[in-house]
């Protein structure tokens, strides 16, 4: 696993094992230890994530009233509030080339089968657009299992081959039994587990801008972790979650969970109903990943209590909307 240092970034350390790149189903399969209800990629117990925060870094995207990206703001145009208290911005820059470490998470449960081919094509095109030589990406699929199809790499060809290997997993038990007394189909989609494992096992030891782009209907069935646990892991690892919400009227989707995960981490939810929507959504995410501001500050709250602190970024100019994470966890002594 390759780790890159970024000046004044929130440092995260975690005990994690190396995973084989390009592994097939089961490479990121998880087991549940008797003493815990959370998934782990390894048999041995995981150590808790340890966070040390001095300077808080925030990545922000700004759009105007017509939803256009605003790329030319100055430091004086921003205010940062932590738990309602204004903070002094000490670091400011416009980011168009800072390396990105990203995860592409693909829902391969039965509810996505009609859009899988379009997902694969659009995902490959997205990586071609957004990735630069200094970036890293991985590909994960999830359904009843969470599988690492390609570990972190800058090789787009390798990533595209991994995307092509994604297959719908619809086990026999998920199909309704026919007959005079049909049963309700049993579905299994480890959506929350996929986020938890991607952030904890893979992104936690990476530095810089980190994001996951997820193609899913956001409906979770059978995960070992709850929505709140998946969200907390993303927040503790400074990972932004973007969700392309695939909507199939036959199966439905969970707007509430998708919105919570995206908004709290500084990402977006974009509804996708067809191939045209999918391409447009990837274009929007690509644009936002490449046009961001970095704002850094030393918190006026020096307590090292491990508590979550709410953060709000405001732009002093009218009709501006800021997309940024809603807070962070303070360090604990």
Secondary structure, 3 states (H helix, E strand, C coil): CCCCCCCCCCEEECCCCCCCCCCCCCCCCCECCCCCCCCECCCCCCCCCEEECCEEEEEEEEECCCCCECCCCCHHHEEEEECCEEECEEEEEEECCCCEEEEEEEECCHHHHHHHHHHHHHHHHHHHHHCCCCCEEEEEEECCCEEEEEEEECCHHHHHHHHHHCCCCCCHHHCCCCCCCCCCCCCCECHHHHHHHHHHHHHCCCCCEEEEEEEECCCCECCCCCHHHHHHHHHHCCEEEEEEEECCCCCCCCHHHHHHHHHHHCCCEEEECCHHHHHHHHHHHHHHHCCEEEEEEECCCCCCECCEEEEEEEECCCCCEEECCCEEECCEC
